[in-house]
Amino acid sequence: MLDRIDLHVEVQPVPFEKLAQTPLAESSGEIRKRVIAATQRQAQRFAAVPHIHHNAEICTKQIRNYCALSKTSLALLKSAMDRLRLSARAYDRILKVARTIADLAAMDTISDAHIAEAIQ
């Protein structure tokens, strides 16, 4: 059942010291700009594809075109698939999430780091 959900995020309690610090993280406004840029990137990518506007909407056949991996990224994904006993559905979802992570980083290709983050 869990492989039908694209993102799983484990939230750890935040220690008081961290809560009391001045924030050094990216602001909501900066994150919003990255999300808008990623959305525009996807709109351009799928401009000629009917009924598809975002990475989440691509089908299994289209994943091969839009989510190409290097040999090292493919090996990392294969290792995770074997170790975690993931399904074909999970494979497709990891690639779509990795493509979105790459878009948020303004990258044209999916890197090992994007695959690793999507697996998490």
C-alpha positions as CSV (number, residue, x, y, z in Angstrom):
1,M,0.0,0.0,0.0
2,L,2.8,2.5,0.8
3,D,4.3,2.2,-2.7
4,R,1.2,4.0,-3.9
5,I,2.2,7.2,-2.1
6,D,4.9,9.3,-3.9
7,L,6.5,11.0,-0.9
8,H,7.1,9.7,2.6
9,V,8.6,12.1,5.1
10,E,9.6,11.2,8.6
11,V,9.4,14.2,10.9
12,Q,11.7,14.2,13.9
13,P,11.1,16.4,17.0
14,V,13.0,19.6,16.9
15,P,15.2,20.4,19.9
16,F,14.5,23.7,21.7
17,E,17.9,25.0,20.8
18,K,17.1,24.7,17.1
19,L,13.8,26.4,17.6
20,A,15.3,29.3,19.4
21,Q,18.0,29.9,16.7
22,T,17.8,32.6,14.0
23,P,16.7,30.8,10.9
24,L,19.4,30.1,8.4
25,A,17.3,28.1,6.0
26,E,15.8,29.1,2.7
27,S,12.9,31.5,3.1
28,S,9.4,30.6,2.0
29,G,9.7,33.2,-0.7
30,E,12.8,31.7,-2.1
31,I,11.3,28.2,-2.0
32,R,8.2,29.6,-3.8
33,K,10.4,31.0,-6.6
34,R,12.1,27.6,-7.1
35,V,8.7,25.8,-7.2
36,I,7.4,28.3,-9.8
37,A,10.6,27.9,-11.9
38,A,10.3,24.1,-11.7
39,T,6.7,24.2,-12.7
40,Q,7.6,26.4,-15.7
41,R,10.4,24.0,-16.6
42,Q,7.9,21.1,-16.6
43,A,5.4,23.1,-18.7
44,Q,8.0,23.8,-21.3
45,R,9.1,20.1,-21.3
46,F,5.6,18.9,-21.9
47,A,4.3,21.7,-24.1
48,A,4.0,19.4,-27.1
49,V,2.5,16.5,-25.1
50,P,-1.3,16.5,-24.9
51,H,-2.8,16.2,-21.4
52,I,0.5,16.3,-19.5
53,H,1.7,19.3,-17.6
54,H,3.7,17.9,-14.7
55,N,6.2,15.0,-14.1
56,A,3.6,13.1,-12.0
57,E,1.4,12.8,-15.1
58,I,3.8,10.9,-17.3
59,C,3.1,7.3,-18.0
60,T,5.6,4.4,-17.8
61,K,6.5,4.6,-21.5
62,Q,7.3,8.3,-21.2
63,I,9.4,7.9,-18.1
64,R,12.2,6.5,-20.3
65,N,12.2,9.7,-22.4
66,Y,12.0,12.2,-19.6
67,C,13.9,10.4,-16.8
68,A,17.0,9.1,-18.4
69,L,19.7,7.9,-15.9
70,S,23.4,7.6,-15.9
71,K,24.9,4.1,-15.3
72,T,25.8,5.0,-11.7
73,S,22.2,6.4,-11.0
74,L,20.8,3.2,-12.5
75,A,23.0,1.1,-10.3
76,L,22.0,3.1,-7.2
77,L,18.3,2.6,-8.1
78,K,18.8,-1.1,-8.8
79,S,20.5,-1.6,-5.4
80,A,17.6,0.2,-3.6
81,M,15.1,-1.9,-5.5
82,D,16.8,-5.1,-4.5
83,R,17.5,-4.2,-0.9
84,L,14.1,-2.6,-0.2
85,R,12.1,-5.1,-2.4
86,L,10.3,-2.3,-4.2
87,S,7.7,-2.8,-6.8
88,A,7.6,-1.6,-10.4
89,R,5.2,1.1,-9.3
90,A,7.7,2.3,-6.8
91,Y,10.4,2.4,-9.5
92,D,8.2,4.7,-11.7
93,R,7.4,6.9,-8.7
94,I,11.1,7.2,-7.7
95,L,12.0,8.3,-11.2
96,K,9.2,10.9,-11.3
97,V,10.1,12.3,-7.9
98,A,13.8,12.4,-8.9
99,R,12.9,14.3,-12.1
100,T,11.0,16.8,-10.0
101,I,13.9,17.2,-7.5
102,A,16.2,17.8,-10.5
103,D,13.7,20.4,-11.8
104,L,13.8,22.2,-8.4
105,A,17.6,22.3,-8.6
106,A,17.2,23.7,-12.2
107,M,19.1,20.7,-13.6
108,D,18.4,19.2,-17.0
109,T,19.6,15.7,-16.0
110,I,18.8,13.5,-13.0
111,S,21.9,13.0,-10.9
112,D,22.8,10.3,-8.3
113,A,21.9,12.7,-5.6
114,H,18.4,13.2,-7.0
115,I,17.9,9.5,-7.1
116,A,19.2,9.0,-3.6
117,E,16.9,11.8,-2.3
118,A,13.9,10.3,-4.1
119,I,14.6,6.9,-2.7
120,Q,14.6,8.3,0.8
